[in-house]
């Protein structure tokens, strides 16, 4: 398994400096990670630095709350794509998912998809659903129903990935159970696990549960641990 090619090397902390982002870019080129995932302010510089490297540029949108209007996220996604983003990870509006309102969620996502794909037809779009929030405080049946509804909205709106978490919510990040449920109900969607994946053991558990991509800030340490386990 080529682990590096399944990792989005990520720096999303609000105090990140241009020097720190550039260091991440160089690490991504050295280790051949799938992408470098950054906030919108850094997208143009990251895309320029990664050009020709084979590493993609990923931008977060509506981050980290997802509480803005879909039209605002569509504009933000368009700007990021015009700046050079190959992939967009946008945060879903959580109340819509908590109520399992697939129709409204689908409409919201389609507005973002139309704008993004108008800017660049090949844009890969990932939807962050904060799976820990969807699964907390309810029984297993309701938790699965919420994940299933989220998968349906993501899939039917034309997005490519369902993603567990921002990594910024107090409820927590990715869990093996969330990834397993997402894979079960994906029906063609890819699954990205993100939030709290700090070790090779964490990464392996997520991949074994069905994750296709991982979002990590500790990517280099994970790769080094993986090599020791080979």
C-alpha positions in Angstrom: 0.0 0.0 0.0 1.3 3.4 -1.0 0.3 5.2 2.2 1.6 8.6 1.3 -0.5 8.9 -1.9 -3.6 8.5 0.3 -2.8 11.4 2.6 -3.8 15.0 2.3 -1.0 16.8 4.1 -2.8 19.5 6.1 -2.2 22.8 7.9 -5.4 24.6 8.8 -4.7 26.3 12.1 -5.6 30.0 12.0 -2.2 31.1 13.1 -0.3 29.2 10.3 2.4 31.4 8.8 3.5 31.4 5.1 6.8 29.8 6.2 5.0 27.0 7.9 2.8 26.4 4.8 5.8 26.4 2.5 7.5 23.9 4.8 4.4 21.7 4.4 4.6 22.0 0.7 8.2 20.9 0.6 7.4 17.9 2.8 4.5 17.0 0.5 6.8 17.1 -2.6 9.4 15.0 -0.8 7.0 12.3 0.4 4.6 12.5 -2.6 1.5 13.0 -0.6 -1.9 13.2 -2.4 -2.4 16.9 -1.7 -1.6 19.9 0.5 -4.7 21.1 2.2 -4.8 24.7 3.3 -7.1 27.7 4.0 -8.0 29.9 1.1 -5.5 32.6 1.8 -2.6 30.2 0.9 -4.1 28.5 -2.1 -2.5 30.6 -4.9 1.0 30.3 -3.4 0.6 26.6 -2.7 -0.6 25.8 -6.2 2.3 27.8 -7.7 4.8 25.9 -5.5 3.3 22.5 -6.3 3.0 23.0 -10.0 4.5 20.0 -11.9 5.1 18.0 -8.7 2.2 15.6 -9.0 0.9 16.8 -5.6 -2.5 18.4 -5.7 -3.7 21.6 -4.1 -6.7 21.3 -1.7 -8.7 24.2 -0.3 -11.2 24.2 2.6 -14.4 26.1 2.2 -16.9 27.3 4.9 -14.3 26.2 7.4 -14.6 25.2 10.2 -18.3 25.9 11.1 -20.1 25.4 7.8 -22.7 27.8 9.0 -22.7 30.2 6.1 -25.1 30.1 3.1 -24.4 27.7 0.3 -24.1 30.7 -2.1 -21.2 32.1 0.0 -19.5 28.7 0.0 -20.0 28.5 -3.8 -18.3 31.9 -4.2 -15.4 30.8 -1.9 -15.0 27.6 -3.8 -14.9 29.4 -7.1 -12.2 31.8 -5.8 -10.1 28.9 -4.5 -10.4 27.0 -7.8 -9.4 30.1 -9.8 -6.4 30.5 -7.5 -5.3 26.9 -8.4 -7.2 24.5 -6.1 -7.6 21.0 -7.6 -9.8 19.8 -4.7 -12.4 21.5 -2.5 -13.3 20.3 1.0 -16.4 22.2 2.2 -18.1 22.0 5.5 -21.8 21.0 5.4 -24.5 22.9 7.3 -24.9 20.6 10.4 -28.5 21.3 11.4 -29.7 20.0 8.0 -27.8 16.8 8.5 -28.9 16.4 12.1 -32.5 16.5 10.9 -31.7 14.0 8.1 -33.1 16.6 5.6 -31.6 15.0 2.4 -33.5 17.2 0.0 -32.3 20.5 1.5 -28.7 19.2 2.0 -28.7 18.1 -1.6 -29.9 21.5 -2.9 -27.2 23.2 -0.8 -24.4 21.0 -2.1 -25.5 21.2 -5.7 -25.2 25.0 -5.6 -21.6 24.6 -4.6 -20.9 21.8 -7.1 -22.3 23.8 -10.0 -20.1 26.8 -9.2 -17.0 24.7 -8.6 -17.4 22.6 -11.7 -18.1 25.8 -13.8 -14.8 27.1 -12.7 -13.0 23.8 -13.3 -14.8 20.8 -14.6 -12.5 18.2 -13.0 -12.6 19.7 -9.5 -12.8 17.0 -6.8 -15.3 17.9 -4.1 -15.4 16.6 -0.6 -18.1 17.3 2.0 -17.2 17.5 5.7 -20.1 16.3 7.8 -18.7 16.3 11.3 -19.6 12.6 11.9 -18.8 12.8 15.6 -21.6 15.4 15.9 -24.0 13.3 13.9 -23.3 10.3 16.1 -23.2 11.8 19.6 -26.1 11.6 22.0 -28.2 9.2 20.0 -28.5 5.4 19.8 -26.7 3.4 17.2 -29.7 3.1 14.9 -30.2 6.9 14.7 -26.5 7.5 14.3 -26.4 5.2 11.3 -29.5 6.8 9.9 -27.9 10.2 10.0 -24.7 8.9 8.3 -26.8 7.2 5.7 -28.7 10.4 5.0 -25.5 12.4 4.8 -24.0 9.9 2.3 -27.2 10.1 0.2 -27.1 13.9 0.0 -23.4 14.0 -0.8 -23.7 11.3 -3.5 -26.9 12.6 -5.2 -25.5 16.1 -5.4 -22.6 15.0 -7.5 -19.8 15.3 -4.9 -16.9 12.8 -4.8 -16.1 12.3 -1.2 -17.8 12.3 2.2 -15.3 13.4 4.9 -15.6 12.8 8.6 -14.5 15.9 10.3 -12.9 19.3 10.4 -10.7 18.3 13.4 -11.9 21.6 15.0 -15.2 20.5 16.6 -15.4 19.7 20.3 -17.3 16.5 19.6 -14.1 15.0 18.1 -12.7 13.9 14.8 -12.7 10.7 12.8 -13.7 7.3 14.4 -13.4 3.8 13.0 -17.2 3.4 13.4 -18.0 6.5 11.5 -15.7 5.5 8.6 -17.2 2.0 8.6 -20.7 3.4 8.4 -19.7 5.8 5.6 -18.2 3.0 3.6 -21.3 0.9 4.1 -23.6 3.6 2.8 -21.2 5.2 0.3 -22.5 3.4 -2.9 -19.8 4.9 -5.0 -18.6 7.7 -2.9 -15.0 7.9 -1.6 -14.5 8.3 2.1 -12.0 10.7 3.7 -11.1 10.3 7.4 -9.8 13.4 9.1 -9.4 14.7 12.6 -7.2 13.1 15.3 -5.2 10.8 13.0 -1.7 11.2 14.5 0.0 7.8 14.3 0.5 5.0 11.8 -1.8 2.8 13.9 -4.5 5.5 13.7 -4.1 5.7 9.9 -4.1 1.9 9.4 -7.3 1.6 11.4 -9.1 4.2 9.3 -7.9 2.6 6.0 -8.9 -0.9 7.2 -12.4 0.5 8.1 -12.7 1.7 4.5 -11.2 5.2 4.2 -9.8 6.0 0.8 -8.1 9.2 1.8 -6.8 10.6 5.1 -6.4 14.2 6.3 -3.4 14.5 8.6 -1.1 17.2 10.0 1.2 14.6 11.4 1.7 13.0 7.9 5.5 12.9 8.0 5.6 11.1 11.4 2.9 8.7 10.2 5.0 7.8 7.1 8.1 7.4 9.2 6.3 5.0 11.6 4.9 3.1 8.6 8.4 2.5 7.3 9.5 1.1 10.6 6.6 -1.3 10.5 7.4 -2.6 7.0 
